[in-house]
């Protein structure tokens, strides 16, 4: 079953229709029921202050250990790691003590920045970004105004892109079946999407027909196996419990993860490699993820914890500690073997691309053939689509709940930079 459908059911308001999501959701309900006491404590500031204390304690210990390691084994940085080091300051306030998210964004930006600047923006190429989310990372990559067509299945996130200068058009759509004609874009960017997809071959084949050049990244199975709890369970000999925890995490976060060698083969099937780089060795990732485990999330730092970390008594110290931790972890990772990396980024030229003669890139998601009029009605099948809050909703009829559900919630406060 396609694991990505869990996202669709979540935003449409019917999560129980997806078995993977449902099982994860049931497990979540069980966990919640068993932690009522913790939740009561968590409603008080005591719980969050405890998390902050543990973050600082772990941070101090890790800085001391890594500084000593660097003194003995460290060497000057080069390549992707050197570029990532220069990006740390951009994400400090978005991820205070959130080393996993901060490092990932720093490396992803290091990989993409030169390509975007030299191959996309200087020649003024057309760009489509699939799974653009709330656009906060996209905004750091693209500088040229009205240069990107952004797509995402989650309108609550996509809403933020409508206010961003670099986004030309924001489209709510199923990213597995894009309402885009083949041969209509120069570049396609899909950052942090493929690891949420089971049928990667089908999606990558679709990408290769839409755009001549494609940029995307992948996670390997270590993304879940080296998170704190399964890593600890495996380390103390509870291999079966560790495997069960990995399965639970994959379901909860809707992950379908392939080994690095398999990811590489699938990339080579569709594209001629122009650049590919992996980063964050399993050991580095495990160390960085420890802080996520402490505040109880993945990449985004919990709002209550973040508020304390960035409050006036602690802000300067928090940012100093986060910066030094990130620098030391990047130096540590540089000395690790790349065959055990958790993340890989790709840049390739399509083997199947054929330039379309039309400038109209939208097609009807229902019949997948017809052009759309300016009124957003399909010329072939007559189905009409709607626009809300400057977003075009191009969804099949079976997915109309996404639009209906959003129209009910559209007055709610939407938080920026939540990914």
N, C-alpha and C positions, 0 to 999 in steps of 0.2 A: 504494500500500500504506500502511496505517496505521502511521506511524512509532512511535506509542506502544507498539505490540506489542513493541518492543525491550526495554522495561522489564519486561514480563510474562515474556519469555523469559529475561531476566537472573535474576530472582528465582526462576523455576521450574527453573533449571538447564539450560535448553536454548537458549542464545543463538544457535546456528547456524540455528534455524528462521526467523529474521527476517533478510531480505537486507540491510537497511540496517545492522542491528547487526553482521551477519556481516562485511560489507565493512569497517566501522570496526574490528572486532576483528582482522581480518586485517592491516589497516594498522598496528594497534597492535602486533601480533606482529612485523611487519617492523621497525618502529621499535625495538622492544625488542631484537631480534636485532642491529641495527646499533649499539646503544649499550651493549654489554656492558662495555666499558672504563669508560664513565661510571658504569655501575651499580656496578662494583667500587669506584670512587672514592667513589660516593655512600654506600657502606656505612660509610665513615669519616666522622668529624665534619668533616673538611676541606671536603667539598663543601657541607655545610649552613652552615658558617661563611662560606664564599664567597658563598652566597646572601644571608646576613644582611648582609655587607659591601656587596653590590650594592644591597640594599633601602635601606640607610641612605644610600648615595651618591646613588641616584636620588631618595630622599626629600629630601635636602638641596638638590639641584639644583632640584627642582620647587617646593619651598617658596620658594626665592629668586626663581625666575621668576614664580610666581603672586603673591607678595607685591608685586613690582614692578608687575605688571599691574594688581592691585587698586588700588594707589596712584594709577594713572593713569586707569583705566576703571571701578573699582568703584563700586557704589551700594548704598544700604540695601536689605536683603532684605524680601520681603513674601510672603504666601500660603504655598504648599506649601514653598518653599525655606526660609522662616523657621522653619516647623514642623520640617522635616527637620534643621535646624541644632541644634535643641533635643534631638534624639534621638541625636546622635552618641555621647554618653557611654555609652549603653546597650549599644553593640556594640563598644566599644574592645577589650575583652579577648577577645571572640569572634573578632574579625578584626584582630589587630595587624598593621599594614602591609598589610592586605587591603582596599584602598580600594574596589575594585569591590563586594565583598560588603557592606561597611560602608555605603556610600552607598545601595545598593539597598534595604537593610533600613530605613535611616533615612527614605527617601522613602516606601516602602511603608507603614511605620507612621504617617507623617505623614498619608497619605491615608486610612487606615482608622480611626485612633484616634477622631476626633470622631463618625464615623458609628456606630461600635460603641457608644460611650458614650451618645450621644443617641437613636439610632434602634433599637438592639438591647437594650442592657442595662438602661436605665431602664424601658422598657416591658416588659422580661422576655420578649422574643420567642424563639421556638425557632430554633436554628441548626444547620446541618449544614456541616461543613468537608470539602471534597473534596481529596484529596492533602495531608493535614495533615502528612505526613512524621513527624519525631520530635517535633513539637509545640513546639519551642523558640521559634519566632516566634509561633505561635498563643497561647502562654502570655503573651506580652507584650501581646497585643491584648485578650484576654478575661479579665475579672477575676471575673465571677460564677461561683460554684461550680456544678458539674454542669450547665453551660449548653450544651455543644457535643457533638454526635455527630460523631466524626472517622473518616474513611475513607482508606485508603491501600492500595496493592497490595504494599508492602514491609513485611512483619511485623517485620523486624529494626529498622526505624525506628519503626514504629507502637507497638512494645512500650513505648517511653518515655512515650507518652501515657497509658498505663494508670495511671501514677503521678502524673498531673497533676490538680490540684483542679478545673480548669475543664472537664475532659472527662467527659462522662456515659457514653459508650459508645465503644469502639474497634472498628472493623470492617475486616477485611481483605477488599478487594473490587476488582474491575476498575472503574476510574474511567470507562471508556468506556460501560459498561453497569451503571449503579448499581442495587443491589438495594433501591431506595427507591420507594415509591408516589408518584404525582403528587399534588400539593396538600397535602403533609403537613408542610411547614416554612415558616416565615415568611422566613428568610434562608438563602441558600447562599453560602458563601465558597470560592473556588478560587484560591488564591494560587500563582503560578508553576507552572501546569499547562498552560494552553492552548497555549503555544508548543511543547509536546511532543506535540501532537495534530494529525493531518492533517485529519480530518473534523470541523472546528470547528463547522460548521453543525449537525450531528447532536447533538453534545455540548451546545452552547448551547441547542438546542431542548429537550433533556432537562432542562437546568437550569431553563429557563423554565416547565416543567410542574411541577417539584418544589417550587419556592419562589416566593413572591411578589416577593421582592427578591433581587438577585444582585450579588455583588462579585467581580471577577476582574481579572487583569492580563495583558498580552501583551508579547512582545518583537518588535521589528522586525528586518528582515534585517541591520541594522547590528550586531546582537549578535555575529555572526560576522565580518562584513566589516571591522569596526573593532577586532578583536582584534589583538594586536601583530604577529604574523607576516604575515597577509594585508595589514594596513595598511602595513607596511614594504615588502612586495613590490610593492604597487600604487604606493607613493610613489616607488620607484626605477625604475618602468616595466615591471615583470614582471607584466602584467595577467592573462595566462593562468595563471601559477603562483599568483597571488593567488586567482583564481576556483577553481582546483583545491583550494587550501587551505581556502577557505570551504566547499566541498562536503564535504571530509573532516571539518571541524569540525561541520558540521550533522549528519552521520552519527554521529560519535563521541558527540555530546551529545544525539542524538535530537531535533533541532530541525526544526520545519516553520514557517517564519517568513513572515509576510505584511507588506506595506507598511502603514504607519499608516492610510492612506486606506481600504484594504480591511478592516482590523480595525474601523475605525469603522463602515463600512457593515454589517458582519455584526452588530455590537452593536446597531445601530439596527433591524435586521430583527427582533430578538427582544425588545428592551427599550425602554422610554421612558427616556431619559437623565435621571438625577438629578444625576450628577456624573461628569466625566471629566477627567483631567489627565495630561499626559505630562511626562517628566523625563529628565535626563541626555542632553544633546546629544551627537552623535557624537564631537566633539572632547574633551568632558569624559570620556566613556566610554573613549576610547582612552588618555587620560592615566592614568585610574584603573586600567585593565586592565594597564598596564605592570608593575605590582607583582605581579599574578597570573602574568604571563609569567616573571618572575624566579624566583618560588618554584615554578613548574611546576604550577599548578593553575588553578581558576577562582575560586569564592567561598571555600571553606574553605582556610585557610592550612595548609600541610603540617605535620603534627604535630611533626616533628623541628625544623623552622624555628621553629614557634610556641614550642616549649619553650625555645629559645635566646633568642628575643625577649622572653619573659616571665620569664626567669631573673633573679635578684636584681641582677646588675650592670647589666642593660639595661632592665628593666621600665619604670621611670619615664621614661626617655628614649624608649623605643619608644612608649609611650602618648601622651607629649607630641607627638612627631613625627606620629603617626597622626592625632591630634586636629587639629593645625594643618593638615595636608594636607587632611583632610576638610572643614574649614571653608573653606579657600581654594578647593577644587574646587567646593563648593556656591556660593560667591560668584561664581566664574567661570561656572558653569553658568547662574546666574540672568540673566546678561547675554547668553546665547546665544539664537538663534532656536529656537522650539519645533517648527518643522516638521521639524527634523532629529533629533528625540529618539529614543532607542533603546527606551524603555519607556513604556507607557501603562496607567493603571488606570481601571477602569470601575465605576460604581454605577448600577444601573438597576432599574426596575419592570417585571415581566414583562407581556407582551401576551397570554399564553396561560394564565396561572395560574387554576386553579379550586380553591377550598378543599375538601379532602376531609372527609368526615363522620366518618372513623375516626381514632383516636389511634394506631393500630398502623401505623407507617411502614415496616416491613420487608416485603419480598416475596421470593419464591423466585427466585434468579438463574437457575435451570435452566429452569423453565417460565414465569417472569416474570409469573405470575398469582396463584399461591396465597399465602395468609397463612402465617406461621410460628408454630407452637405454641411454648410456653415451652421445650419440649425441643429447639427448633430444627429440627423436622421440618415439611416443607411439607404443608399440608392437602390440596392438589390432587394433586401428583404423588408424594408420599411420600418424597422425597429428604430425608435428614438431614444437618445441618451440625454442625461441631465447634467447640469452644471451647478455646483453649490460652492460658495466661498472661494470662487476663482479656481476650483478644481473640476476637471471633466471626469465623470464617472463612466468609464467604458468597461462594463461588466456584463457577462452573460446573464440571462434571466435567472438561472439557478443561483446566482450570487447577488441578486438584487438586495438581499438582506443587509449587505454591507452599507449600501446607500441609505436604506430605511433606518438602520440602527444609528448611523451617523446623524441623520436629520433630527433624531430625537435628542442626541447628546450635544449638538453643535453649539449650544449656548454655554457649555461647561468650560472651565478654565483649562487651557492646554499648556503644559509645561515644556519649554524648549530644552534642547540638549538632554534628552532622557535616554539616549541609546549609547 
